[in-house]
Amino acid sequence: MHANPAAAQLIPANAENRYEVTRADLPLSCPMPGMYLWNSHPKVYLPIVDDGGTSKCPYCGANYVLKD
């Protein structure tokens, strides 16, 4: 059985508690582009810059840290 190469590049949504992001990821949303969406919550935008470089998703509790 061959794995789907496109699926191998997806990030599991809501599976990790902490994600490091860069300014290239802005505007930041949870789930992020490239995450599995089938088991996720509605998209929410997080004001990570206004929050001082860290944001927490109100749906799943994932912590995002802006890494420059």
Backbone atoms as SQL, in Angstrom:
CREATE TABLE atoms (id INTEGER PRIMARY KEY, chain TEXT, resi INTEGER, resn TEXT, atom TEXT, x REAL, y REAL, z REAL);
INSERT INTO atoms VALUES
  (1, 'A', 1, 'MET', 'N', 0.847, -1.179, 0.000),
  (2, 'A', 1, 'MET', 'CA', 0.000, 0.000, 0.000),
  (3, 'A', 1, 'MET', 'C', 0.889, 1.238, 0.000),
  (4, 'A', 2, 'HIS', 'N', 0.585, 2.191, -0.854),
  (5, 'A', 2, 'HIS', 'CA', 1.365, 3.413, -0.949),
  (6, 'A', 2, 'HIS', 'C', 0.667, 4.537, -0.212),
  (7, 'A', 3, 'ALA', 'N', 1.419, 5.293, 0.558),
  (8, 'A', 3, 'ALA', 'CA', 0.870, 6.440, 1.277),
  (9, 'A', 3, 'ALA', 'C', 0.668, 7.594, 0.305),
  (10, 'A', 4, 'ASN', 'N', -0.316, 8.390, 0.572),
  (11, 'A', 4, 'ASN', 'CA', -0.586, 9.570, -0.233),
  (12, 'A', 4, 'ASN', 'C', 0.468, 10.623, 0.104),
  (13, 'A', 5, 'PRO', 'N', 1.332, 11.027, -0.848),
  (14, 'A', 5, 'PRO', 'CA', 2.385, 11.992, -0.523),
  (15, 'A', 5, 'PRO', 'C', 1.840, 13.354, -0.106),
  (16, 'A', 6, 'ALA', 'N', 0.700, 13.762, -0.627),
  (17, 'A', 6, 'ALA', 'CA', 0.107, 15.047, -0.232),
  (18, 'A', 6, 'ALA', 'C', -0.338, 14.998, 1.220),
  (19, 'A', 7, 'ALA', 'N', -0.882, 13.882, 1.658),
  (20, 'A', 7, 'ALA', 'CA', -1.344, 13.750, 3.034),
  (21, 'A', 7, 'ALA', 'C', -0.171, 13.720, 4.009),
  (22, 'A', 8, 'ALA', 'N', 0.976, 13.247, 3.563),
  (23, 'A', 8, 'ALA', 'CA', 2.146, 13.170, 4.436),
  (24, 'A', 8, 'ALA', 'C', 2.650, 14.557, 4.825),
  (25, 'A', 9, 'GLN', 'N', 2.312, 15.574, 4.050),
  (26, 'A', 9, 'GLN', 'CA', 2.784, 16.917, 4.327),
  (27, 'A', 9, 'GLN', 'C', 1.835, 17.691, 5.231),
  (28, 'A', 10, 'LEU', 'N', 0.674, 17.151, 5.531),
  (29, 'A', 10, 'LEU', 'CA', -0.291, 17.848, 6.375),
  (30, 'A', 10, 'LEU', 'C', 0.109, 17.757, 7.842),
  (31, 'A', 11, 'ILE', 'N', -0.215, 18.797, 8.588),
  (32, 'A', 11, 'ILE', 'CA', 0.055, 18.860, 10.022),
  (33, 'A', 11, 'ILE', 'C', -1.204, 18.419, 10.756),
  (34, 'A', 12, 'PRO', 'N', -1.115, 17.539, 11.724),
  (35, 'A', 12, 'PRO', 'CA', -2.306, 17.159, 12.481),
  (36, 'A', 12, 'PRO', 'C', -2.868, 18.369, 13.237),
  (37, 'A', 13, 'ALA', 'N', -4.108, 18.715, 12.981),
  (38, 'A', 13, 'ALA', 'CA', -4.737, 19.847, 13.663),
  (39, 'A', 13, 'ALA', 'C', -5.098, 19.458, 15.087),
  (40, 'A', 14, 'ASN', 'N', -4.904, 20.378, 15.988),
  (41, 'A', 14, 'ASN', 'CA', -5.321, 20.225, 17.382),
  (42, 'A', 14, 'ASN', 'C', -4.642, 19.057, 18.086),
  (43, 'A', 15, 'ALA', 'N', -3.598, 18.491, 17.501),
  (44, 'A', 15, 'ALA', 'CA', -2.951, 17.340, 18.110),
  (45, 'A', 15, 'ALA', 'C', -1.774, 17.752, 18.982),
  (46, 'A', 16, 'GLU', 'N', -1.164, 18.868, 18.657),
  (47, 'A', 16, 'GLU', 'CA', -0.060, 19.363, 19.462),
  (48, 'A', 16, 'GLU', 'C', -0.570, 20.508, 20.316),
  (49, 'A', 17, 'ASN', 'N', 0.119, 20.768, 21.367),
  (50, 'A', 17, 'ASN', 'CA', -0.299, 21.843, 22.251),
  (51, 'A', 17, 'ASN', 'C', 0.435, 23.143, 21.947),
  (52, 'A', 18, 'ARG', 'N', 1.597, 23.071, 21.251),
  (53, 'A', 18, 'ARG', 'CA', 2.405, 24.272, 21.009),
  (54, 'A', 18, 'ARG', 'C', 2.914, 24.259, 19.576),
  (55, 'A', 19, 'TYR', 'N', 2.754, 25.391, 18.899),
  (56, 'A', 19, 'TYR', 'CA', 3.240, 25.552, 17.536),
  (57, 'A', 19, 'TYR', 'C', 4.091, 26.810, 17.470),
  (58, 'A', 20, 'GLU', 'N', 5.245, 26.730, 16.819),
  (59, 'A', 20, 'GLU', 'CA', 6.069, 27.902, 16.566),
  (60, 'A', 20, 'GLU', 'C', 5.743, 28.387, 15.172),
  (61, 'A', 21, 'VAL', 'N', 5.464, 29.689, 15.044),
  (62, 'A', 21, 'VAL', 'CA', 5.122, 30.279, 13.760),
  (63, 'A', 21, 'VAL', 'C', 6.038, 31.460, 13.486),
  (64, 'A', 22, 'THR', 'N', 6.102, 31.877, 12.228),
  (65, 'A', 22, 'THR', 'CA', 6.904, 33.032, 11.844),
  (66, 'A', 22, 'THR', 'C', 5.987, 34.077, 11.229),
  (67, 'A', 23, 'ARG', 'N', 6.545, 35.230, 10.936),
  (68, 'A', 23, 'ARG', 'CA', 5.752, 36.301, 10.315),
  (69, 'A', 23, 'ARG', 'C', 5.222, 35.883, 8.952),
  (70, 'A', 24, 'ALA', 'N', 5.859, 34.917, 8.309),
  (71, 'A', 24, 'ALA', 'CA', 5.370, 34.398, 7.030),
  (72, 'A', 24, 'ALA', 'C', 4.022, 33.684, 7.204),
  (73, 'A', 25, 'ASP', 'N', 3.696, 33.245, 8.415),
  (74, 'A', 25, 'ASP', 'CA', 2.437, 32.559, 8.700),
  (75, 'A', 25, 'ASP', 'C', 1.290, 33.525, 8.995),
  (76, 'A', 26, 'LEU', 'N', 1.587, 34.825, 9.050),
  (77, 'A', 26, 'LEU', 'CA', 0.560, 35.817, 9.380),
  (78, 'A', 26, 'LEU', 'C', -0.283, 36.143, 8.157),
  (79, 'A', 27, 'PRO', 'N', -1.552, 36.440, 8.272),
  (80, 'A', 27, 'PRO', 'CA', -2.309, 36.420, 9.520),
  (81, 'A', 27, 'PRO', 'C', -2.470, 34.984, 10.021),
  (82, 'A', 28, 'LEU', 'N', -2.356, 34.828, 11.318),
  (83, 'A', 28, 'LEU', 'CA', -2.396, 33.515, 11.947),
  (84, 'A', 28, 'LEU', 'C', -3.826, 33.060, 12.169),
  (85, 'A', 29, 'SER', 'N', -4.105, 31.840, 11.755),
  (86, 'A', 29, 'SER', 'CA', -5.426, 31.261, 12.012),
  (87, 'A', 29, 'SER', 'C', -5.246, 29.861, 12.571),
  (88, 'A', 30, 'CYS', 'N', -6.210, 29.426, 13.316),
  (89, 'A', 30, 'CYS', 'CA', -6.246, 28.050, 13.819),
  (90, 'A', 30, 'CYS', 'C', -7.567, 27.452, 13.363),
  (91, 'A', 31, 'PRO', 'N', -7.559, 26.346, 12.649),
  (92, 'A', 31, 'PRO', 'CA', -6.388, 25.614, 12.193),
  (93, 'A', 31, 'PRO', 'C', -5.631, 26.383, 11.115),
  (94, 'A', 32, 'MET', 'N', -4.323, 26.122, 11.039),
  (95, 'A', 32, 'MET', 'CA', -3.469, 26.777, 10.056),
  (96, 'A', 32, 'MET', 'C', -3.627, 26.088, 8.706),
  (97, 'A', 33, 'PRO', 'N', -3.308, 26.809, 7.614),
  (98, 'A', 33, 'PRO', 'CA', -3.286, 26.137, 6.304),
  (99, 'A', 33, 'PRO', 'C', -2.319, 24.964, 6.367),
  (100, 'A', 34, 'GLY', 'N', -2.672, 23.871, 5.766),
  (101, 'A', 34, 'GLY', 'CA', -1.817, 22.701, 5.783),
  (102, 'A', 34, 'GLY', 'C', -2.130, 21.737, 6.910),
  (103, 'A', 35, 'MET', 'N', -3.116, 22.052, 7.741),
  (104, 'A', 35, 'MET', 'CA', -3.532, 21.128, 8.805),
  (105, 'A', 35, 'MET', 'C', -4.721, 20.298, 8.315),
  (106, 'A', 36, 'TYR', 'N', -4.825, 19.110, 8.848),
  (107, 'A', 36, 'TYR', 'CA', -6.008, 18.305, 8.575),
  (108, 'A', 36, 'TYR', 'C', -7.240, 19.070, 9.037),
  (109, 'A', 37, 'LEU', 'N', -8.278, 19.079, 8.244),
  (110, 'A', 37, 'LEU', 'CA', -9.477, 19.825, 8.609),
  (111, 'A', 37, 'LEU', 'C', -10.651, 18.937, 8.988),
  (112, 'A', 38, 'TRP', 'N', -10.579, 17.654, 8.726),
  (113, 'A', 38, 'TRP', 'CA', -11.731, 16.784, 8.946),
  (114, 'A', 38, 'TRP', 'C', -12.115, 16.676, 10.416),
  (115, 'A', 39, 'ASN', 'N', -11.162, 16.860, 11.315),
  (116, 'A', 39, 'ASN', 'CA', -11.475, 16.727, 12.742),
  (117, 'A', 39, 'ASN', 'C', -11.223, 18.028, 13.492),
  (118, 'A', 40, 'SER', 'N', -11.369, 19.140, 12.786),
  (119, 'A', 40, 'SER', 'CA', -11.001, 20.417, 13.376),
  (120, 'A', 40, 'SER', 'C', -12.228, 21.245, 13.737),
  (121, 'A', 41, 'HIS', 'N', -11.964, 22.401, 14.288),
  (122, 'A', 41, 'HIS', 'CA', -13.005, 23.355, 14.679),
  (123, 'A', 41, 'HIS', 'C', -13.101, 24.455, 13.624),
  (124, 'A', 42, 'PRO', 'N', -14.075, 25.352, 13.727),
  (125, 'A', 42, 'PRO', 'CA', -14.151, 26.470, 12.775),
  (126, 'A', 42, 'PRO', 'C', -12.885, 27.322, 12.839),
  (127, 'A', 43, 'LYS', 'N', -12.511, 27.908, 11.701),
  (128, 'A', 43, 'LYS', 'CA', -11.316, 28.743, 11.645),
  (129, 'A', 43, 'LYS', 'C', -11.508, 30.008, 12.475),
  (130, 'A', 44, 'VAL', 'N', -10.489, 30.322, 13.253),
  (131, 'A', 44, 'VAL', 'CA', -10.469, 31.543, 14.056),
  (132, 'A', 44, 'VAL', 'C', -9.114, 32.216, 13.831),
  (133, 'A', 45, 'TYR', 'N', -9.140, 33.536, 13.664),
  (134, 'A', 45, 'TYR', 'CA', -7.896, 34.287, 13.496),
  (135, 'A', 45, 'TYR', 'C', -7.400, 34.739, 14.864),
  (136, 'A', 46, 'LEU', 'N', -6.083, 34.609, 15.068),
  (137, 'A', 46, 'LEU', 'CA', -5.475, 34.908, 16.357),
  (138, 'A', 46, 'LEU', 'C', -4.558, 36.127, 16.232),
  (139, 'A', 47, 'PRO', 'N', -4.725, 37.144, 17.085),
  (140, 'A', 47, 'PRO', 'CA', -3.921, 38.361, 17.014),
  (141, 'A', 47, 'PRO', 'C', -2.581, 38.206, 17.734),
  (142, 'A', 48, 'ILE', 'N', -1.732, 37.337, 17.206),
  (143, 'A', 48, 'ILE', 'CA', -0.492, 36.981, 17.903),
  (144, 'A', 48, 'ILE', 'C', 0.443, 38.179, 18.087),
  (145, 'A', 49, 'VAL', 'N', 0.509, 39.093, 17.127),
  (146, 'A', 49, 'VAL', 'CA', 1.378, 40.267, 17.266),
  (147, 'A', 49, 'VAL', 'C', 0.847, 41.173, 18.365),
  (148, 'A', 50, 'ASP', 'N', -0.460, 41.433, 18.361),
  (149, 'A', 50, 'ASP', 'CA', -1.070, 42.277, 19.388),
  (150, 'A', 50, 'ASP', 'C', -1.027, 41.621, 20.766),
  (151, 'A', 51, 'ASP', 'N', -0.948, 40.287, 20.800),
  (152, 'A', 51, 'ASP', 'CA', -0.903, 39.558, 22.066),
  (153, 'A', 51, 'ASP', 'C', 0.525, 39.426, 22.615),
  (154, 'A', 52, 'GLY', 'N', 1.482, 40.109, 21.996),
  (155, 'A', 52, 'GLY', 'CA', 2.852, 40.071, 22.501),
  (156, 'A', 52, 'GLY', 'C', 3.665, 38.886, 22.029),
  (157, 'A', 53, 'GLY', 'N', 3.251, 38.230, 20.959),
  (158, 'A', 53, 'GLY', 'CA', 4.027, 37.125, 20.408),
  (159, 'A', 53, 'GLY', 'C', 3.545, 35.748, 20.798),
  (160, 'A', 54, 'THR', 'N', 2.489, 35.665, 21.593),
  (161, 'A', 54, 'THR', 'CA', 1.896, 34.365, 21.920),
  (162, 'A', 54, 'THR', 'C', 0.380, 34.492, 21.855),
  (163, 'A', 55, 'SER', 'N', -0.269, 33.456, 21.366),
  (164, 'A', 55, 'SER', 'CA', -1.736, 33.414, 21.324),
  (165, 'A', 55, 'SER', 'C', -2.199, 32.007, 21.638),
  (166, 'A', 56, 'LYS', 'N', -3.387, 31.926, 22.194),
  (167, 'A', 56, 'LYS', 'CA', -3.987, 30.631, 22.519),
  (168, 'A', 56, 'LYS', 'C', -5.324, 30.528, 21.805),
  (169, 'A', 57, 'CYS', 'N', -5.549, 29.420, 21.118),
  (170, 'A', 57, 'CYS', 'CA', -6.799, 29.212, 20.405),
  (171, 'A', 57, 'CYS', 'C', -7.930, 28.993, 21.403),
  (172, 'A', 58, 'PRO', 'N', -9.023, 29.761, 21.267),
  (173, 'A', 58, 'PRO', 'CA', -10.138, 29.594, 22.200),
  (174, 'A', 58, 'PRO', 'C', -10.908, 28.294, 22.007),
  (175, 'A', 59, 'TYR', 'N', -10.746, 27.652, 20.852),
  (176, 'A', 59, 'TYR', 'CA', -11.459, 26.393, 20.593),
  (177, 'A', 59, 'TYR', 'C', -10.716, 25.182, 21.131),
  (178, 'A', 60, 'CYS', 'N', -9.448, 25.031, 20.712),
  (179, 'A', 60, 'CYS', 'CA', -8.726, 23.786, 21.030),
  (180, 'A', 60, 'CYS', 'C', -7.628, 23.964, 22.067),
  (181, 'A', 61, 'GLY', 'N', -7.313, 25.222, 22.411),
  (182, 'A', 61, 'GLY', 'CA', -6.299, 25.470, 23.419),
  (183, 'A', 61, 'GLY', 'C', -4.866, 25.395, 22.913),
  (184, 'A', 62, 'ALA', 'N', -4.687, 25.264, 21.588),
  (185, 'A', 62, 'ALA', 'CA', -3.332, 25.222, 21.036),
  (186, 'A', 62, 'ALA', 'C', -2.637, 26.540, 21.306),
  (187, 'A', 63, 'ASN', 'N', -1.381, 26.474, 21.712),
  (188, 'A', 63, 'ASN', 'CA', -0.572, 27.662, 21.974),
  (189, 'A', 63, 'ASN', 'C', 0.308, 27.937, 20.774),
  (190, 'A', 64, 'TYR', 'N', 0.305, 29.180, 20.326),
  (191, 'A', 64, 'TYR', 'CA', 1.128, 29.609, 19.198),
  (192, 'A', 64, 'TYR', 'C', 2.145, 30.623, 19.704),
  (193, 'A', 65, 'VAL', 'N', 3.398, 30.446, 19.269),
  (194, 'A', 65, 'VAL', 'CA', 4.485, 31.329, 19.666),
  (195, 'A', 65, 'VAL', 'C', 5.118, 31.882, 18.396),
  (196, 'A', 66, 'LEU', 'N', 5.206, 33.215, 18.313),
  (197, 'A', 66, 'LEU', 'CA', 5.807, 33.878, 17.168),
  (198, 'A', 66, 'LEU', 'C', 7.316, 33.845, 17.335),
  (199, 'A', 67, 'LYS', 'N', 7.996, 33.225, 16.374),
  (200, 'A', 67, 'LYS', 'CA', 9.450, 33.085, 16.427),
  (201, 'A', 67, 'LYS', 'C', 10.039, 33.928, 15.312),
  (202, 'A', 68, 'ASP', 'N', 10.817, 34.923, 15.668),
  (203, 'A', 68, 'ASP', 'CA', 11.433, 35.808, 14.669),
  (204, 'A', 68, 'ASP', 'C', 12.879, 35.476, 14.458);
